[in-house]
Amino acid sequence: MFSRNSTDRMGAKKPTVDTPIISEKTPLTNEVNEMAEPPSQMTFTTPTEFVELPSKGKFYSEKHPLYGKNDLEIRYLTAKDEDILTSRTLLKKGIAVDRMLSNIIVNKGINIDDLLIGDKNALVIASRISGYGSNYETNVTCPICGATNKHAFDLREQKVNNGENCEELGVEKTENNTFIIQVPKTEAKVEVRLLTGHDEKSLMKTIKNKKKHNLPETPMTDQFSTYIVSVNGNSEGSYIQSFIQNMPALDSRHLRETYGKVIPNVDLNQEFSCLECGYEQEMEVPFTSDFFWPR
């Protein structure tokens, strides 16, 4: 180790009078101060947007954070969110989209499973637009000739149903935020409720269990069992199941169609034209694997 006087012994030149020496007592100039400051680090902030909720917050309980709220703030999709959407583990469990939605909702006090299905759909569509644009190309099978067509849908061409068209559909809205639909054949008054993310997961679990045990698939009656609250004012489970199992097909179709029209949701019906046979019809935009994983 060199001592203080090592410069004398090494023959080094001593600083002349004109050479400035910065000591502990010498104040630093502005120029030296500026050079001594570390460079500022650049930070990036992901943009956010407010998504209109089809329910307008009217169908949540007063304790829910979305009660009375017209919209919900989410941030745009990022590369980190794409990692979630492409995770094999999450995809295999069927929770990749839910995990992504939980990640982009700004208010972390909101549980994705507590969202009404219509509000959740609005978030899914908005996040897809922010991540990959509104143009959505996917394969569509013509119901007439069976040909597969590559069709482009515009996700911005959507209508929002706020659940306020009850009168024109002949549906009664109750104080409990349920709907009473009278079916035409049996003239039964069927009370239905809105489904949440919890119900969606429960239905998926039921489907997996039946498949695991080689039981026949019953998606239609399973869904009826989930959202029917009462029949003719009777809310006993056995009575409701008896009605579901013996409901005429005409009543079943009317109940499904009316339920789909009355609940708060995003309407994504758009025109489809077959390139092979020329058949045209209005159809619901299909959510295929191309939706969040465009080629």
N, C-alpha and C positions, 0 to 999 in steps of 0.2 A: 504494500500500500504506500502511495506517495504521501510525503509530509507536506506541510504548508510551503516549505522553502524548496521544494523539489524543482521548481522552475529555475531557480538560481543554479542548482547543481547540474541540471540538464542543459544549461546554456541557452534557455529560451529568452527571447527578447521581452523586456519589461514594457508594459504599455506606456506610450508617450503621453505628454500632457494633453495632446489633441484627441487622444482616444477616450471616448466616454466610457465610464465604468458604472455599471448598474449595481449598486449595493443595496443593502437593506434599508439605508437611509435615503437613497435616491428615489424620488417619486417617478413612477412610470408615466410616460407620455401617452396621449390618446391613441397614437398609432400603435404603440406596443400593446396597450390594452385591447385594442380591436383584434390584433393578431393573436392574442392569447385566448380570446373567447372561442369555445368550441362551436363548430357549425351547427345550425339548428337542424333538427330532423324533420323530414316531411312526413305528414300523416295523411291517411286517406279515410274519408267518411262515405259509407255506402248510402246512396239516395233512398228515400222512403216515399211511400204514397199512402193515401187513404182510400180504402176500398169500401164502397157502399154495401151495407148489409141488407139483404132482401127482407129480413125480419124487422128492420129498423129498431131492433132492441125491444119490441113490444111483446115478444113471446118468451122472454126470460123472466125468472123470478126476480123480485126486488133486491135480493142479495147477490145476484150475478153481476160481475163487473161490466157486462154489456147491456144491462137493463137500461132501456131508454136511449141507447146509443145508435146513431144513424150509420156510423162507419167505424172502421178499425184500421189502425196504422200498421203497415208492414214494410219491411225493407226489400230492396231488389235482390234477386238471386245473385249469389257470388260463386266463385270457384269452390269455396268450402261447402256450399250447399250442394253443388254438383257431386262432391265426394259422397255426400249423404245419399243422393239419388242413385248413385251407381254402386253403392255398397252391396255386395252380394249377400252379406249376412242380413241386412235390413230388408232387402228385396225378398229374400227367402221367407222371412217372417211376415212380409206384407205390411211393413210399417215405415217404409222409406219415405213416402209422401207425407205421412203424419209427422215424422221426425223433422222433415224439412219445414213444414208449416210451423211447428213449435219453435223452430230456430229463427224464423223470419218475423214472427209477431213481436212487435216492439214491447208491448205490455206483457211481461213475463208472468203476471198474475193470472193469465187466462189459460185454462186447461183446454187443449185442442179437443179432447173427448167430450167436453161440456158444450161445444158449439152445436147449434142446429145444423142439420145436413145442408140446407140451402145456403146458410152463411159460409159453411166450410167450402162448398162448391165455388162460391164467389171468390174466396181466397185462392183456391187452386187455379182458377182461370186467370186471375190477376197476376199471380206469381209466374205462371207460364208465359204470359205476355211480356212481363218485365225481363224474363230470362232469355226467351228465344223469339220474341215477336208475336204478332197476332196471326200470322199466316200458319195454318196447321194443315199439312198434307198427310193423308193416310189412305190406306186401301179400303174401299167400300164394295161390298158384294151386292149386285143388283138383285132385288127380290123376285124379279120376273124371269130373266134369262140366266142368272147365276154367274154372270161375268164379273171379274174383279176389276174395279176402276180405281185409278189414282185420282183422288179428289181433294181439292184445296178448300178449306173452310176459313172464314175470317172470324176470329174469336171476339172481335170488337162488335160484331153484329149480334148483339144479345139484347134480350128484354128481361127486365127484372120484375118478378111477380112478388108483390109485398103482402099477399094474402088478404087483399082488400076487395076481392071480387066475389064475395060470398053470395050477395043478393042475386046477381045475374046467373049464378050457378044453382040457385035454390038451396044453398047451404046455410045452416045456422051456426054462428060462432058463439061459444059459451064464455062465461066469466072465467073459466079455468083454462082459457086459451086452447080449447079443443074445438073440433068441428063435428056437427051432426049432419050426416049425409043419408038421405032416404033413397034406398035402392028400389028400382021399378017393379020387379017381379013379385017379391014377397012383401014389398012396401015396408020393410023393416027400417027403423031409424038407427043407423050405425054411428056411434061416436068414435072419432079417431083423434089421435094426438100427433104432434110433430116428433120426428126421430132425431136423435143426437148421435155424436160420434161413439158414445157408449153402446147404443143400440146397433150401430153399424158393425162394431167389433163383435157383439154378441151374435149377430146373424152369421158373420163369417165363421165364428167358432162352431156354431150349429152345423153349418155346411161341412166343415172339416171333419167334425165328429161322425156325421152320417157317412161321409166318404170313407173314413177310417174303418168303420164297422160294416161297410158294404150295405148300408141301408139306402132305400130309394130316396132320391132327391125330391124335396117338396119346397122349392124356393118361394112359390106364390103363397101357400098357406102359412109358411113360416113368417113371411112378412106381415100377413094379416094378423097373425097372433101377436106380433110385436107392437103394431100401432092401433089395433082396435081396443078401445077402452070399455065400451058397453054396447049392448044391443037391446033396443027398446027399453033403455033405462036399467037393464040388468047387467051388473058388472062381475057376476060370478064366472070364474074361469071355465068351469065345465059347460056352462050355458053358451059362452062365447065360442068355445071349441066346437060344440055341437052345431052352432050356426055356420061356422067357417067350413066344416066338413060337408055340410049339406046345402051350402049356398048355391043357387042356380048360376050357371055360367053368365047369364045376362046380368045378374046382380054383381057378380064378381068383376066383370069388365067395367060396369058403370062405376063401381066403388074405386077401382084402380085409376081410371081415367079422371074422375072427379077429384080424387085425392091429389093426383099429380098437378091438377090445375089450381087447386085452392091453397096449397102450402106455399109459404114464402121460398122462392128459389130463383135460379137463373135459367131463363128459357133460351136454349141454344138450338132451336129448330131452324134449319136452313134448307134451301132448295138443293136437290140432287138430281143430276141428269146422267143417265147411263150412256156411255159412248158407243156401246154395242147395239142396243135395241132402241135407244132413244126414250126409254121410260123416264118419266119425271115425277117426283114426289117431294114433299117436305118431310125431312127426317131429322131426328135428334143427332147432334154431332156425337159420334162415337169416341169414347175415351180409350184409345188403344195404346199399345206400347210406344207408339210414335209421339204421344202427347208430351211427355217429359224427356224422351230420348229420341229426338229427331235425328234422322240420318243426315 
